[in-house]
Amino acid sequence: MRKGNRMINESIAYLLLNIDKYYEAVIVHIEISLAAIAVSFMIAVPLGIWCSKNGSVSYSVINAFTILRIIPSLAVLVIAMPILGTGFVPALFALTLLAVPPILINTYSGFRNIDPSVLECAAGMGMNAGKILFAIEIPLAMPLILTGLRTSATEVIASATLASYIGAGGLGDFIFTGIGMNDIRILLIGGMSVALLSVLTEVSLTAVQHMVTKYQRD
């Protein structure tokens, strides 16, 4: 117990001495994560909608992205480095590949699970395809889309630590410095910070999803 308290106190002392470096690492980590999530969302949602309306190609497209997701992010970083160099861009590329499949699959499922009679009713009321998409289909599919976004976001935040390997910075700098120096204080600061960001993201997106679902029911 005393040893654990001492370790926490030493970690806090180290953090206060390196607070500027810590803030910078947190900001970089959030920037990389948000960029990857935003890019993957812009890719996966339209692609998921397209797949839901083109059943003949949906299996191939979804499987292709699922296979890419199986490749470890670190391996993607290593492969991308000769082409994209080091820093932010290859990290964004690798994290985007990781984040696309959950959003893509959930978008596809959300649109495929919409009751066809609802769409027929909307068309019978004179709504065109564009209006049906934005007024009916997207709102109905949104809870599942948000589930995919939540999964992607938590995975990206955890995996963004690998960006440190290629000079992109982030909280991975603390984690890998702690490992390299065998310094539990630094490792604890980095690991706990990543865990806290993941939890906050999960809680926030879950709250948004519940709000959307409740709004639809009301």
N, C-alpha and C positions, 0 to 999 in steps of 0.2 A: 504493500500500500504506500509506504513512504517512498519507495523507489519510483513508483508510478507518479506520485505527486511531484517528486523532484524533477522527473523527466518533463512533465507538463510545464513546470515553472521555468526550466531551462529552455524549453521550446518557445515559451512566451517571451523570455528575455532575448533570445536570438531574433525572434520576429520583430521586436521593438527596435533592435539595433539595425535591422535590415528592412525597415518598413517601406522605404521608397522602392527598393528592388522587389519587394513582395507585391506592392500595389501595381507596379508595372507588369509583373508576371500574371496577376489576376486579370488585368485589362486585356493583355495579349491573348490569354486563354479564352476569355469571353468573346473577343473579336473573331478569333479563328473559328470558334464553335458556332457563333451566330451566323457567320458568313457561310459555313458549310451547311447549316440547317436551312438557311434562306435559299441557297442555290439548289439544294436537293429538293426542297419544296416546290420551287419553280419548275424543276424538271419532272418530278415524280407525279405531281397532281395532274397536269395536262396529259402526261403519258398514260397514267392510270385511267383517265377518262376515255382516252382514245382506245386503249385496250378493251375497256368494258363494252365499247361499241363495235369492236372488230375482233370477234371471238377467234377467228382463224389465226391471228398472230399473237394473241394475248399470252398463250402458253410459252411460246418461244421468247418473247420479250421479258416476261417475268422470270423465267428460268435463267436467262442470260444475266440479269442483274443479281439474281440470287447466287449464282456461281461466282460472280465477281465479289460478292460480299463474303464468301467463304475464304477468299485470299486474305491473309493477315494484313492489317493496315501497315505494319512495318515493312512487309514485303513490297507493298504497293509504293511506299515511300522510296525504297531502294531502287525499284524499277523506274520510278518517275524522275529521280535525281539527275541522271545523265541528260534527260530531255528538258526538264523544267528547272534544273538547278536546285539550290537549297533555299530555305526560308518559307515564306508564307504560301506561295503558289502550290508547290508540291504537297504541302500539308493540307491545303484546301481541297486539292484533287483527291487525295486518299480518303479524307473524311467524308467528302461528298459521295464517293462510291459506297462507303459504309452506310450512309444515311438514306440513300434513295430507296432500297428495297422495302423497308417497313411502310413507308409512306405510299409507295407504288402499289403494294399488295393491298393495303387497307383502302386506298382510293378505289381500286378495282372492285374489291369486295363490297364497298359501300354503294357503288353505282349498280352493281349486279343484283344487290339485295332489295332494290327499290321495287315495290309492287307495280307490275306493268299496268294494272288497271288505273293507278294514279296518273301515269303518263298518258294513257288513253283519254282519261277524263280531261286532263289539261289541254290535250290536242283538240278534243271535242269542243272546248270552250273558245277555241280560236287562237291559242297561244302558239307561237312559232318555236322552232327548235332552240333558238338562242334564249328565249324567255323561259322555256321549260328548263333549260340547263341551269340558269342562274336563279330562277325563282323557286324551282321544285327540286331538281336533282342534287345540286350542290348543298343546299340546306339539309336535305334528308341524309346525305352521305357524310356530312361534316363530323358527327360524333366519331365515326370510324376513322376518318381522315386524321382527326386530332389524336386518336389512339396511336396511329402510326407515327405521327409527329412526336408524340411523347416518347415513344420507344427510341426513335432516331436521336432525339435530343439528348437523352441520358447516355446513349452509347457514344455519341460524338464527344460529349464533355469528358467522359472517361478516357476515350482513345486519343483525345487532343494532347494528352501528356507526351505521346510519341513525337509530337512536332519538335520537341526539344532536341531529338536526335539529329535533325537536319538544320538546326540553327534558327527555328521559327520562334523559339521562346515559349513562354507560358509556364504554368505550374510544374510542368515536367522538369524544368530546370532545377527546382527544389528537390524533386523526387530522385532524379538521377545523380545530382550532386550528393545527396544524402547517402545513396547507395555506394557511390564511388569513394566517398570519404568515410564510409561506415559510421555516419553520424545520424543517430536516430532522431535528434532534434529537427534537423532539416527535413528528413524523410517524413516525419510526423506532420510538419507544417504543410508540406506539399500534398500528402495523401489525404489529410483531413479536409483541406481546402477543396480538393476535387470532389470528395465525398459530399461536402456541404453544398457545392454548386449543383451536383446531380440531384440531391434531395430537394433543394429549392426549386429546381426546374420541374421535377416530377410533380411536386405539390402544386405549383402554379398552373401547369398545363392540365392537371387533373381537375383543378377548380374551374378552369375555363371550359373543359369538356362537360362538367356537370352543369354549368350555367347554360351552355348551348342545349344540352339534352332537356333540361328543365323548361327552357324557353319553348322548345318544340312541343313538349307535352301540354304546356299551358295554352 
